[in-house]
Amino acid sequence: MVDLGVRLKKLRTDKHLTQEQLSKRIGLTKSVISAYECDLRYPSYDILITLASIFGVTTDFLLGVDKKQVVDVSKLSDDNLQIIHNLVDALAEK
């Protein structure tokens, strides 16, 4: 679980969540979140899945297996989804 702590902290701070806020969302203590971020402890499978769901990433991303980060576009209209696809295609060409 290389860099799990680094990835978790970045995802948490990107969402403007404190360790305490995140801990309350998943039913753990702030010290457990801190231990995860410092790589002193590792989450159980259930908690790992919950964290992935909260941050909209895969468990593979959290574990460092997959470097890709996903974006949830399920609430976008078809027109907006097409705009996103076109933008991604244009950026990938550069």
Buried (B, 14 or more C-beta within 10 A) or exposed (E): BEEBBEBBBEBBEEEEBEBEEBBBEBEBEBEBBBBBBEBEBEBEEEBBBBBBEBBEBBBEBBBEEEEEEEEEEEEEEEEEEEEEEEEEEEEEEE
